[in-house]
Amino acid sequence: MIKRITLVAVMLSLSLSVPMGWAQKQETETHPLPATVAENAKLQEEYAAKAFFEGPIWDPTGKQLYFTSFVDKDTKILRLDGTGKASVWLDNTKGINGTYLSLEGRMLGAQAYGQHVMSYAFGESGPADTIVIAANPKWNQPNDVCQTPNGNIYFTDPDFKNRKTSAVYVKPTEAEVKKIITSMPVPNGVIASNDGKTLYVGDSHEKLWRSFPILADGTVGEGQLFFDPATSRKDSPDGMSIDAEGNLYLSGRGGVWVASPEGKSLGLIPVPEFCSNVTFGGAEGKTLYFTCANKVYSLKMKVKGGQFR
């Protein structure tokens, strides 16, 4: 049976330790549902299991959703085969976390435990071929990855434990990997604007999102605060997505916030569990998929994802 959850922009329930009085304060918060959500749409549970799900990616050719699964150090990439059904597409991934659809229609993956950035061709029973984009055993744990229209690949490498060696890197199409951001304590999710001129990065320690102008050589200029929602919720920013109009979908701080390209809040999509990441998919590109703690959800939207422009 398909489960549907009414979207109510009030207090969300998570298994977190919170200070006394937090619940009463949270109950007074009201945040509108973003206008980009389809009329009368409700969260639909697509899959559930005892695992932490991350890295959702839609394959437009095969028309299927893939996502990463963590059970301690047991890490897999799963394919959603139907409501409540998923199969293992790739086992023993060495911590593939964030993923991204490349310009060539491949799966880019940030490999946390193997310290690699990978590229996989979609195949029926697993990757049709595998390419190592970048590797360095001195990296902490590559976490998320994206690509700009000119082919440059950006990825985060957070130092969750000490917050001293975190960085964001770029792999230009015809050059070596460059370290471009070192000012963020724990950079996590990353994505670029549809025109490739701005890089957005979430920070799991500062609990906010920053934006950086992308320069001609692929490096970035000085960053600035992009989004810090008016909420008492402090769960960490994680992955993100973008729609065809350039609006950002930011997981963390109570669900999935939608922000305009200028950083203005367009509302909150509340999610019952901690939501790690989101991506657009579906036959028309108007379905938003959510990976969460133990759950994967979908939600009908009015807009298409950035990759469907």
LOGU-98261 format. One record per residue (C-alpha): residue number from 1; residue in three letters; x, y, z. Coordinates in steps of 0.25 Angstrom, whole numbers, padded with zeros to 4 digits. Example, Ala and Ser with C-alpha at 12.3 -4.5 7.8 and 13.67 -1.06 7.14 Angstrom:
   num   residuo       x       y       z
     1       ALA    0049   -0018    0031
     2       SER    0055   -0004    0029
% end
This chain:
   num   residuo       x       y       z
     1       MET    0000    0000    0000
     2       ILE    0005    0014   -0003
     3       LYS    0006    0023    0009
     4       ARG    0003    0038    0008
     5       ILE    0007    0048    0018
     6       THR    0000    0061    0019
     7       LEU    0010    0073    0018
     8       VAL    0008    0082    0031
     9       ALA    0018    0093    0033
    10       VAL    0018    0092    0048
    11       MET    0027    0084    0058
    12       LEU    0034    0072    0052
    13       SER    0037    0060    0060
    14       LEU    0051    0054    0060
    15       SER    0059    0046    0070
    16       LEU    0068    0057    0075
    17       SER    0072    0062    0088
    18       VAL    0066    0077    0089
    19       PRO    0067    0087    0100
    20       MET    0055    0089    0110
    21       GLY    0045    0099    0103
    22       TRP    0049    0096    0089
    23       ALA    0036    0089    0086
    24       GLN    0028    0100    0091
    25       LYS    0036    0110    0082
    26       GLN    0036    0101    0070
    27       GLU    0021    0100    0071
    28       THR    0019    0115    0069
    29       GLU    0027    0115    0056
    30       THR    0019    0115    0043
    31       HIS    0025    0114    0029
    32       PRO    0018    0114    0016
    33       LEU    0018    0102    0007
    34       PRO    0026    0106   -0006
    35       ALA    0018    0110   -0018
    36       THR    0026    0100   -0026
    37       VAL    0019    0089   -0020
    38       ALA    0007    0083   -0028
    39       GLU   -0007    0086   -0023
    40       ASN   -0012    0076   -0012
    41       ALA    0002    0068   -0013
    42       LYS    0006    0059   -0002
    43       LEU    0018    0052    0002
    44       GLN    0018    0038   -0004
    45       GLU    0026    0027    0003
    46       GLU    0034    0020   -0008
    47       TYR    0043    0011    0000
    48       ALA    0046    0008    0015
    49       ALA    0057    0000    0021
    50       LYS    0067    0001    0033
    51       ALA    0077    0009    0027
    52       PHE    0082    0023    0025
    53       PHE    0079    0027    0010
    54       GLU    0086    0038    0002
    55       GLY    0090    0042   -0012
    56       PRO    0077    0041   -0020
    57       ILE    0079    0042   -0035
    58       TRP    0069    0040   -0046
    59       ASP    0074    0033   -0059
    60       PRO    0066    0040   -0070
    61       THR    0069    0029   -0080
    62       GLY    0065    0017   -0072
    63       LYS    0055    0025   -0064
    64       GLN    0059    0020   -0051
    65       LEU    0063    0026   -0037
    66       TYR    0076    0022   -0031
    67       PHE    0081    0025   -0017
    68       THR    0092    0021   -0007
    69       SER    0090    0013    0006
    70       PHE    0098    0013    0018
    71       VAL    0097    0003    0029
    72       ASP    0110    0006    0037
    73       LYS    0121    0003    0027
    74       ASP    0112   -0006    0019
    75       THR    0110    0004    0007
    76       LYS    0102    0001   -0006
    77       ILE    0095    0008   -0017
    78       LEU    0081    0003   -0019
    79       ARG    0071    0005   -0030
    80       LEU    0056    0007   -0028
    81       ASP    0049   -0004   -0036
    82       GLY    0035    0000   -0031
    83       THR    0028    0005   -0019
    84       GLY    0034   -0003   -0007
    85       LYS    0044   -0010   -0016
    86       ALA    0059   -0007   -0018
    87       SER    0070   -0015   -0023
    88       VAL    0085   -0014   -0020
    89       TRP    0091   -0008   -0033
    90       LEU    0105   -0007   -0027
    91       ASP    0111   -0013   -0014
    92       ASN    0123   -0010   -0006
    93       THR    0123    0005   -0011
    94       LYS    0134    0009   -0001
    95       GLY    0124    0020    0004
    96       ILE    0118    0026   -0009
    97       ASN    0110    0037   -0003
    98       GLY    0106    0049   -0011
    99       THR    0103    0046   -0026
   100       TYR    0100    0055   -0038
   101       LEU    0096    0053   -0053
   102       SER    0107    0057   -0062
   103       LEU    0107    0064   -0075
   104       GLU    0109    0050   -0082
   105       GLY    0097    0044   -0074
   106       ARG    0106    0036   -0065
   107       MET    0106    0036   -0049
   108       LEU    0116    0044   -0042
   109       GLY    0119    0039   -0028
   110       ALA    0127    0045   -0016
   111       GLN    0133    0033   -0009
   112       ALA    0136    0035    0005
   113       TYR    0144    0024    0010
   114       GLY    0152    0021   -0003
   115       GLN    0155    0036   -0005
   116       HIS    0151    0036   -0019
   117       VAL    0141    0043   -0028
   118       MET    0135    0033   -0037
   119       SER    0128    0032   -0050
   120       TYR    0118    0021   -0054
   121       ALA    0111    0017   -0067
   122       PHE    0097    0013   -0064
   123       GLY    0095   -0002   -0067
   124       GLU    0084   -0012   -0064
   125       SER    0090   -0020   -0054
   126       GLY    0101   -0010   -0049
   127       PRO    0111    0000   -0055
   128       ALA    0114   -0003   -0070
   129       ASP    0127    0003   -0067
   130       THR    0135    0011   -0056
   131       ILE    0144    0023   -0057
   132       VAL    0152    0029   -0046
   133       ILE    0151    0044   -0048
   134       ALA    0160    0048   -0036
   135       ALA    0167    0042   -0024
   136       ASN    0175    0045   -0012
   137       PRO    0178    0037    0000
   138       LYS    0180    0050    0008
   139       TRP    0166    0055    0006
   140       ASN    0156    0053    0018
   141       GLN    0144    0047    0012
   142       PRO    0138    0053   -0001
   143       ASN    0123    0056    0002
   144       ASP    0116    0062   -0009
   145       VAL    0118    0065   -0024
   146       CYS    0113    0074   -0036
   147       GLN    0116    0078   -0050
   148       THR    0115    0091   -0057
   149       PRO    0111    0093   -0072
   150       ASN    0125    0095   -0076
   151       GLY    0129    0081   -0070
   152       ASN    0136    0085   -0058
   153       ILE    0133    0076   -0046
   154       TYR    0132    0081   -0031
   155       PHE    0132    0073   -0019
   156       THR    0133    0075   -0004
   157       ASP    0143    0068    0006
   158       PRO    0138    0071    0020
   159       ASP    0146    0069    0033
   160       PHE    0135    0065    0042
   161       LYS    0143    0062    0054
   162       ASN    0153    0073    0055
   163       ARG    0147    0084    0046
   164       LYS    0162    0088    0042
   165       THR    0165    0082    0028
   166       SER    0151    0083    0021
   167       ALA    0151    0088    0007
   168       VAL    0144    0089   -0006
   169       TYR    0151    0085   -0019
   170       VAL    0149    0086   -0034
   171       LYS    0153    0077   -0045
   172       PRO    0154    0085   -0057
   173       THR    0152    0078   -0070
   174       GLU    0166    0079   -0075
   175       ALA    0174    0082   -0062
   176       GLU    0178    0076   -0049
   177       VAL    0169    0076   -0036
   178       LYS    0170    0090   -0029
   179       LYS    0166    0093   -0015
   180       ILE    0157    0105   -0016
   181       ILE    0150    0107   -0002
   182       THR    0156    0105    0012
   183       SER    0148    0116    0020
   184       MET    0136    0107    0023
   185       PRO    0137    0098    0035
   186       VAL    0129    0086    0030
   187       PRO    0125    0088    0015
   188       ASN    0115    0077    0012
   189       GLY    0105    0078    0000
   190       VAL    0109    0085   -0012
   191       ILE    0102    0090   -0025
   192       ALA    0104    0100   -0036
   193       SER    0094    0110   -0042
   194       ASN    0088    0106   -0056
   195       ASP    0097    0116   -0063
   196       GLY    0109    0111   -0056
   197       LYS    0112    0124   -0050
   198       THR    0110    0122   -0035
   199       LEU    0114    0111   -0026
   200       TYR    0105    0108   -0014
   201       VAL    0111    0100   -0002
   202       GLY    0104    0096    0011
   203       ASP    0112    0096    0024
   204       SER    0108    0085    0035
   205       HIS    0115    0093    0046
   206       GLU    0110    0107    0043
   207       LYS    0096    0101    0040
   208       LEU    0095    0110    0027
   209       TRP    0097    0112    0013
   210       ARG    0108    0120    0005
   211       SER    0109    0124   -0009
   212       PHE    0122    0127   -0017
   213       PRO    0123    0133   -0031
   214       ILE    0130    0124   -0041
   215       LEU    0142    0130   -0048
   216       ALA    0146    0127   -0062
   217       ASP    0157    0117   -0058
   218       GLY    0147    0109   -0049
   219       THR    0152    0115   -0036
   220       VAL    0143    0123   -0028
   221       GLY    0142    0138   -0023
   222       GLU    0139    0142   -0009
   223       GLY    0127    0135   -0003
   224       GLN    0115    0141    0004
   225       LEU    0103    0137    0013
   226       PHE    0093    0131    0004
   227       PHE    0082    0125    0013
   228       ASP    0080    0124    0028
   229       PRO    0065    0121    0030
   230       ALA    0057    0127    0041
   231       THR    0055    0115    0049
   232       SER    0060    0109    0063
   233       ARG    0063    0096    0056
   234       LYS    0078    0093    0056
   235       ASP    0079    0079    0049
   236       SER    0090    0080    0039
   237       PRO    0089    0085    0025
   238       ASP    0092    0073    0015
   239       GLY    0090    0071    0001
   240       MET    0082    0080   -0009
   241       SER    0076    0081   -0023
   242       ILE    0071    0092   -0032
   243       ASP    0059    0094   -0041
   244       ALA    0058    0099   -0056
   245       GLU    0055    0113   -0050
   246       GLY    0068    0113   -0042
   247       ASN    0061    0111   -0028
   248       LEU    0070    0104   -0018
   249       TYR    0064    0092   -0010
   250       LEU    0072    0091    0002
   251       SER    0071    0079    0012
   252       GLY    0073    0082    0027
   253       ARG    0068    0091    0038
   254       GLY    0055    0084    0038
   255       GLY    0052    0078    0025
   256       VAL    0054    0084    0011
   257       TRP    0055    0099    0009
   258       VAL    0053    0105   -0004
   259       ALA    0060    0118   -0007
   260       SER    0060    0127   -0019
   261       PRO    0073    0130   -0026
   262       GLU    0075    0142   -0018
   263       GLY    0074    0135   -0005
   264       LYS    0059    0138   -0001
   265       SER    0051    0128    0006
   266       LEU    0040    0122   -0003
   267       GLY    0035    0113    0008
   268       LEU    0038    0099    0015
   269       ILE    0034    0085    0011
   270       PRO    0033    0078    0025
   271       VAL    0039    0064    0025
   272       PRO    0036    0054    0037
   273       GLU    0050    0048    0037
   274       PHE    0063    0055    0036
   275       CYS    0065    0058    0021
   276       SER    0079    0056    0015
   277       ASN    0077    0060    0000
   278       VAL    0067    0063   -0011
   279       THR    0067    0061   -0026
   280       PHE    0057    0064   -0037
   281       GLY    0052    0052   -0046
   282       GLY    0040    0045   -0052
   283       ALA    0035    0044   -0066
   284       GLU    0033    0059   -0067
   285       GLY    0044    0063   -0058
   286       LYS    0033    0069   -0048
   287       THR    0035    0059   -0037
   288       LEU    0044    0062   -0025
   289       TYR    0050    0051   -0018
   290       PHE    0055    0051   -0003
   291       THR    0065    0042    0003
   292       CYS    0064    0041    0018
   293       ALA    0067    0033    0030
   294       ASN    0060    0019    0027
   295       LYS    0051    0025    0017
   296       VAL    0050    0030    0002
   297       TYR    0039    0039   -0002
   298       SER    0034    0046   -0014
   299       LEU    0026    0059   -0016
   300       LYS    0019    0064   -0029
   301       MET    0023    0078   -0033
   302       LYS    0019    0089   -0042
   303       VAL    0033    0091   -0047
   304       LYS    0044    0083   -0054
   305       GLY    0057    0080   -0049
   306       GLY    0069    0088   -0054
   307       GLN    0074    0076   -0062
   308       PHE    0061    0075   -0070
   309       ARG    0062    0089   -0075
% end
